[in-house]
Amino acid sequence: MEEVGIIGVDLTKNVFQVHGAAADGSVVFRKKLSRPQLVRFMAEQPQCLVVMEACAV
């Protein structure tokens, strides 16, 4: 499996859509996680850049 360079997090009401990409931009994973699952998942990831959706509503 490729090493994750960036993890993108899309915030929704009940779940988080999480997308991992390698340094070259290729997709490493896509997951739908609950809040408790997200905490466990992120704790297991290597050090990388984490980006979150920003919305000015």
Buried (B, 14 or more C-beta within 10 A) or exposed (E): EEEBBBBBBEEEEEBBBBBBBBEEEEEBEEBEBEEEBBEEBBEEEEEEEEEEEEEEE
